[in-house]
Amino acid sequence: MLLLTLMHISDADAASGLKLLTVDAGARPSGMGGAFASITADPYSTAYNPAASFGVGPLTGALGYNTYWENVRIETGYISFEKRSIVFSTGVQFAAVSNLQGRQSATSEFYPFDAHDVSIKTGAAFRVDKDVIFGFMLGWLFEKIDVYRGNAFCLDLGLLTQPYPNLNAGLAVQNLGSKIKLREEESNLPTTFRAGLSYRYRQLLPAADIVVLDDEFHLHLGGEYDFGRGFTLRGGYRVGYDLHSFSAGAGFSRRNIRIDYAFVPYKNDFSDSHLFNLTFTL
């Protein structure tokens, strides 16, 4: 039951562990279909490309508490700040599946247990050329399933460039590192490759990402439109997934506070997900 749940969450096979950490982080990126590898100056930018945090300003942070289906929840916290033309970032993701059923043998009674995935990453982004930004994040990943525990260290790398005015291009590889071991079983980290483009045309910001996870290719399309007066509308579409495709969202901002919402419907009798995040700037 646990393996089936984790496979459904990421729509991928069992080639890697820590499946809960492959879910799109943040209501704004989720509303845009997860096409976020080239979107800059957002606290959640580092969750998709370590270089894309560049331009956040003095201090920007975001908090999220999201429930997926009945027993899956994901909590996130990201913060970035700029000092001497270097942007420093830290991100934490905590994911849990509760009320799973297990038993010691085929004839024993079922007992409830939980599963947890944790990611803690910190790093920096800085210019290496006039139009090229490099970023990295060092991370510690932890997984607990019932009484079994494992951890691993990882590295994220990213590049961001602007080949033409208002056009951003991003490249990133995430979760490079050692294998994680639970009991006697070893599994690879969920290494993810991303390549994305985005173009700012007045109030419209369309974006597209190619994502490779567990040797499977996916296409993420999305965008947002700023109507002014603090209201932004978003939409997205994912290609290559079995359980979800369309998503939508909105953002409401006033002064230094922004509230983001995303609606992500799922197929095959899985309930829809509603994501909320609070973003602040100091």
C-alpha positions as CSV (number, residue, x, y, z in Angstrom):
1,M,0.0,0.0,0.0
2,L,2.8,2.4,0.9
3,L,4.7,1.8,-2.4
4,L,1.5,2.2,-4.4
5,T,0.8,5.5,-2.7
6,L,4.3,6.9,-3.3
7,M,4.2,5.8,-6.9
8,H,0.9,7.6,-7.5
9,I,2.2,10.8,-5.9
10,S,5.0,11.2,-8.4
11,D,3.6,9.2,-11.3
12,A,7.0,7.5,-11.6
13,D,8.3,4.0,-11.1
14,A,10.1,2.7,-8.0
15,A,13.6,3.4,-9.3
16,S,14.2,6.0,-6.7
17,G,13.1,6.7,-3.1
18,L,11.8,9.8,-1.3
19,K,8.9,10.1,-3.8
20,L,7.1,12.6,-1.6
21,L,9.8,15.1,-2.3
22,T,9.2,15.0,-6.1
23,V,5.8,16.7,-5.7
24,D,5.7,20.3,-7.0
25,A,6.5,22.7,-4.2
26,G,4.6,26.0,-3.8
27,A,1.1,27.2,-4.8
28,R,2.4,29.6,-7.4
29,P,4.6,27.0,-9.3
30,S,1.8,24.4,-9.0
31,G,-0.7,26.8,-10.5
32,M,1.7,27.3,-13.4
33,G,1.9,23.6,-14.1
34,G,5.3,23.3,-12.4
35,A,7.0,25.2,-15.3
36,F,9.3,27.1,-13.0
37,A,13.0,26.4,-13.9
38,S,13.4,29.9,-15.4
39,I,11.1,31.9,-13.1
40,T,13.2,34.2,-10.9
41,A,13.0,36.2,-7.7
42,D,10.6,33.9,-5.9
43,P,11.3,32.0,-2.6
44,Y,10.2,28.8,-4.4
45,S,12.6,29.4,-7.3
46,T,15.3,27.4,-5.6
47,A,13.0,24.4,-5.4
48,Y,13.2,24.2,-9.2
49,N,16.6,25.9,-10.0
50,P,19.1,27.1,-7.5
51,A,20.2,29.9,-9.8
52,A,16.7,31.3,-10.2
53,S,16.5,32.8,-6.7
54,F,18.7,35.7,-8.0
55,G,16.9,39.1,-7.7
56,V,14.8,38.4,-4.7
57,G,15.9,41.5,-2.9
58,P,16.9,42.1,0.8
59,L,14.8,39.3,2.3
60,T,11.9,37.2,0.9
61,G,10.3,34.1,2.4
62,A,7.3,31.7,1.9
63,L,5.4,29.2,4.0
64,G,3.0,26.5,2.9
65,Y,0.9,23.8,4.4
66,N,-0.9,21.7,1.8
67,T,-3.0,18.6,2.1
68,Y,-3.1,16.1,-0.7
69,W,-6.0,13.7,-0.7
70,E,-7.0,12.3,2.7
71,N,-3.7,11.3,4.4
72,V,-0.9,13.1,2.5
73,R,0.4,16.5,3.6
74,I,3.4,18.6,2.6
75,E,4.8,21.5,4.6
76,T,7.3,23.9,3.1
77,G,9.4,26.9,4.2
78,Y,11.8,28.8,1.9
79,I,13.7,32.0,2.6
80,S,16.2,34.0,0.4
81,F,18.2,37.2,0.9
82,E,20.7,39.1,-1.0
83,K,24.0,40.4,0.3
84,R,26.9,41.8,-1.7
85,S,25.4,40.6,-5.0
86,I,25.0,37.0,-3.7
87,V,21.6,35.5,-3.0
88,F,21.6,33.0,-0.1
89,S,18.7,30.6,0.2
90,T,17.5,27.9,2.6
91,G,14.5,25.6,1.9
92,V,12.8,22.9,4.1
93,Q,10.2,20.4,2.9
94,F,8.4,18.0,5.2
95,A,6.1,15.4,3.7
96,A,4.0,12.7,5.5
97,V,1.6,9.9,4.7
98,S,-0.4,8.9,7.7
99,N,-2.7,6.0,8.7
100,L,-1.0,3.4,6.5
101,Q,-1.7,-0.2,7.2
102,G,1.0,-2.9,7.8
103,R,1.4,-6.3,9.4
104,Q,4.3,-8.5,10.4
105,S,3.1,-11.6,8.6
106,A,0.4,-12.8,6.3
107,T,-1.7,-14.0,9.2
108,S,-1.1,-11.2,11.7
109,E,-3.4,-8.3,12.2
110,F,-2.9,-4.9,10.5
111,Y,-1.4,-2.1,12.5
112,P,-1.2,1.7,11.5
113,F,2.0,3.4,10.7
114,D,3.3,6.6,9.0
115,A,5.9,7.5,6.5
116,H,7.9,10.8,6.4
117,D,10.3,12.5,3.9
118,V,12.4,15.5,4.9
119,S,14.5,17.8,2.8
120,I,16.8,20.5,4.2
121,K,18.8,22.5,1.6
122,T,20.9,25.6,1.7
123,G,23.0,27.4,-0.9
124,A,23.7,30.5,-3.0
125,A,23.3,32.1,-6.4
126,F,25.7,34.6,-8.0
127,R,26.8,36.0,-11.4
128,V,29.6,34.2,-13.2
129,D,29.2,36.4,-16.3
130,K,27.2,39.4,-17.4
131,D,24.2,37.3,-18.4
132,V,24.9,34.0,-16.6
133,I,23.9,33.2,-13.0
134,F,25.1,30.0,-11.3
135,G,23.5,28.5,-8.2
136,F,23.9,25.5,-5.9
137,M,22.2,24.0,-3.0
138,L,23.6,21.4,-0.5
139,G,21.1,19.2,1.1
140,W,20.3,16.5,3.6
141,L,17.4,14.1,2.9
142,F,15.7,11.8,5.4
143,E,13.1,9.1,5.0
144,K,11.3,7.2,7.7
145,I,8.8,4.3,6.9
146,D,7.4,2.7,9.9
147,V,10.4,2.0,12.2
148,Y,12.9,2.0,9.3
149,R,15.1,5.1,8.7
150,G,17.6,6.3,6.2
151,N,19.3,9.5,5.1
152,A,21.5,10.9,2.4
153,F,23.3,14.0,1.3
154,C,22.7,15.7,-2.1
155,L,23.7,18.5,-4.3
156,D,21.6,20.7,-6.6
157,L,23.2,22.7,-9.5
158,G,21.6,25.4,-11.7
159,L,22.2,27.9,-14.4
160,L,20.1,30.9,-15.5
161,T,20.7,33.1,-18.5
162,Q,18.9,35.9,-20.4
163,P,19.8,35.5,-24.1
164,Y,17.4,38.2,-25.1
165,P,15.6,40.9,-23.2
166,N,12.7,39.5,-21.1
167,L,13.6,35.9,-22.1
168,N,15.0,33.6,-19.4
169,A,16.5,30.2,-19.8
170,G,17.2,27.9,-16.9
171,L,18.9,24.5,-16.5
172,A,19.1,22.5,-13.3
173,V,19.9,19.1,-11.9
174,Q,18.5,18.2,-8.4
175,N,19.3,15.6,-5.8
176,L,22.6,14.4,-7.0
177,G,24.1,12.2,-4.3
178,S,24.4,8.9,-2.5
179,K,21.8,6.2,-2.3
180,I,19.4,6.0,0.6
181,K,19.2,2.8,2.6
182,L,16.1,1.5,4.5
183,R,16.5,-1.8,6.2
184,E,18.5,-3.8,3.6
185,E,17.0,-2.0,0.6
186,E,19.0,0.7,-1.2
187,S,17.3,3.1,-3.7
188,N,18.6,6.0,-5.7
189,L,17.8,9.6,-4.9
190,P,15.0,11.2,-7.1
191,T,17.5,12.9,-9.4
192,T,15.6,15.4,-11.5
193,F,16.8,17.3,-14.6
194,R,15.0,20.5,-15.7
195,A,15.3,22.8,-18.7
196,G,13.0,25.8,-19.0
197,L,12.2,29.0,-20.8
198,S,10.0,31.9,-19.8
199,Y,9.2,35.2,-21.5
200,R,7.9,38.4,-20.0
201,Y,5.5,40.3,-22.3
202,R,4.0,43.2,-20.4
203,Q,1.6,41.6,-17.8
204,L,1.9,38.1,-19.3
205,L,4.5,35.5,-18.2
206,P,4.3,32.2,-20.1
207,A,6.8,29.4,-19.3
208,A,7.7,25.8,-20.4
209,D,9.9,23.2,-18.8
210,I,11.2,19.8,-19.8
211,V,11.6,17.5,-16.8
212,V,13.4,14.2,-16.7
213,L,12.8,12.0,-13.6
214,D,13.5,8.2,-13.4
215,D,14.4,8.2,-17.1
216,E,10.9,9.5,-18.0
217,F,10.3,12.7,-20.0
218,H,7.6,15.2,-19.0
219,L,6.5,18.5,-20.4
220,H,5.3,21.3,-18.1
221,L,3.5,24.3,-19.6
222,G,2.1,27.3,-17.7
223,G,1.9,31.0,-17.2
224,E,0.4,33.9,-15.3
225,Y,-1.2,37.2,-16.1
226,D,-1.0,40.2,-13.8
227,F,-4.3,42.1,-13.8
228,G,-2.9,44.8,-11.6
229,R,-4.1,45.9,-8.2
230,G,-2.5,42.9,-6.6
231,F,-4.4,40.2,-8.5
232,T,-2.7,37.5,-10.7
233,L,-4.3,34.6,-12.5
234,R,-2.4,31.4,-13.4
235,G,-2.9,28.2,-15.4
236,G,-0.8,25.2,-16.3
237,Y,-0.7,21.8,-18.0
238,R,1.5,18.8,-17.5
239,V,2.2,16.2,-20.3
240,G,3.3,12.6,-19.6
241,Y,1.7,12.0,-16.2
242,D,-1.1,9.4,-15.5
243,L,-2.9,11.1,-12.6
244,H,-2.8,14.8,-13.3
245,S,-2.5,17.3,-16.1
246,F,-4.4,20.6,-15.8
247,S,-3.9,23.1,-12.9
248,A,-5.0,26.6,-12.1
249,G,-4.2,29.2,-9.5
250,A,-4.3,32.8,-8.4
251,G,-2.3,35.3,-6.3
252,F,-3.4,38.1,-4.1
253,S,-0.9,40.7,-2.9
254,R,-1.0,43.8,-0.8
255,R,2.1,45.7,0.2
256,N,4.7,43.1,1.2
257,I,2.4,40.1,1.6
258,R,1.2,37.7,-1.1
259,I,-1.3,34.8,-0.7
260,D,-1.1,32.2,-3.5
261,Y,-3.7,29.5,-4.2
262,A,-3.5,26.5,-6.6
263,F,-6.1,24.0,-7.7
264,V,-4.6,20.6,-8.9
265,P,-7.2,18.0,-9.9
266,Y,-6.3,14.3,-9.9
267,K,-7.8,11.4,-11.9
268,N,-8.7,7.8,-11.0
269,D,-10.9,8.7,-7.9
270,F,-8.1,10.6,-6.2
271,S,-9.5,13.8,-4.7
272,D,-8.5,17.2,-5.9
273,S,-5.8,19.2,-4.1
274,H,-6.0,22.8,-2.9
275,L,-2.7,24.5,-2.2
276,F,-2.1,27.7,-0.2
277,N,1.0,29.7,0.5
278,L,2.0,32.9,2.2
279,T,4.9,34.9,0.8
280,F,6.4,37.9,2.5
281,T,9.1,40.5,1.7
282,L,11.0,42.5,4.3
